Structure formats: C-alpha cells, structure tokens
Amino acid sequence: MTDDHVTPETTPEADPDTPETTPEAGPEVAPEGEQQPDPAAAPSPEAQETADDSGSPEAAPESTPEADELTLTRMALEERTLDLQRLQAEYLNYKRRVERDRELLRENATYAALTPIIDVLDAIDRAREHEPLEGGFKVVAEQLERVVSGLGLVKFGEPGDAFDPNVHEALSHIGTDPEVEVTTCKVIAKAGYKIGDRVVRAAQVLVVDPAEG
C-alpha cells in the first residue's frame, strides 16, 4: 500500500552571514530610432546660468528717438562751430591783407608824389652851400621841408658815415684816410631820401678807404 503522505519540500533558509545581492541596473537602452542624450554634453542648469552671466555680451541698450535726436544735434553743433572758427580765421587773414595792401598803396602814392620834389630839395641844398637862405625863399624852403618830412620822407647821408652799398652810391674813391677803419663817406654829393625802409634815392657820395697797415 502506497504511502500518500508527502513530505513538503522545504527551501533552504538564507544564510545570515551571506550579504544579500541585488542585480545592478544596466544602462537604459533607448528604443530603436531614438537617440540617447549624452549626459557629458548637456550642461547642468547651474553651469548654463553661469555661462549666460559671464560669457555672453550684455545686451546693448535700446536707442530711443530722444537719444538719436540729441546725438544729431551735437553733431550739427560741432559742424557749425568748426564752420564759425574757419570763417573767423578767413576774416582775420582777409583783414590783415587789406591793411597790408592799404599801407602799400599809401606808401606807393607818397613815393610817386614826393619823388619829383627831391630835385627841388637838391636845389635848396645847393643854395645853402653858397650862402644862408634869407627872406621869402627861406620861408618857402623850410615849409617845403616840413611838409615832406611829415609825409614820411627822411633825408640821410652825412660825411663820416660808413659806406653801405644798400643806401649809398659811390661816385668815386678819393684816396685813403688813416683816420678811418672802414670805407667811409667823405663827401656827400647828393643827400639820400627814403620812406620808411624803402630807399627813394640812394645818397651819392665820394668815399675814402682806410690806410694800408
């Protein structure tokens, strides 16, 4: 007779000294056709925020119509200031040229008017060399000399002046003179005249040279 009594199967008890292990989770595999994101390539939110704060340029402030109008006004003001300065410089140069030309015209007119009178002044000088002037002739001569002197005609040339070819015309050499150290005007044949720095007529002179040795 078969024994129907079946001994229940027992499972071995777990050893308390053996650590319980759990299967490690493997890397998730993306479904076919879908690309798995690279964890190393994607920056963290904190790194993205730092890069935005330090690396990216600051956004330029938006220009307003009032700022644009102010800039245009300043540029126009600078241009007008430069134009004004240029016009002022041109005016000053023009004023100087006019004054210089006016002075030159006046000097030329005086030169043209007084040049013929020099012959009259030479005649007065020769008359004085013969005898002192008297009477009405003396009055007229002195008045004429005052008038031409007031107009800027200056007489020059005296015996003993050092010879200067710029203002003297040597008519002749009359020897040497031990008392002079340079070529000297000994005799004034005709006096010289000038207006300002302009020589109207050079003085005509006879000169002597210093003695040799």
JORADA-V321184 format. One record per run of one state. SS is the DSSP state (2 for helix, 1 for strand, 0 for the rest). FROM is the first residue (numbers start at 1). LEN is the number of residues. Records with the same first field share a line. If there is no record, write none. Layout:
SS: FROM-LEN / FROM-LEN
This chain:
0: 1-44 / 55-10 / 116-1 / 131-4 / 151-2 / 157-5 / 163-5 / 178-6 / 191-1 / 196-2 / 202-1 / 211-3
2: 45-10 / 65-51 / 117-14 / 135-16
1: 153-4 / 162-1 / 168-10 / 184-7 / 192-4 / 198-4 / 203-8
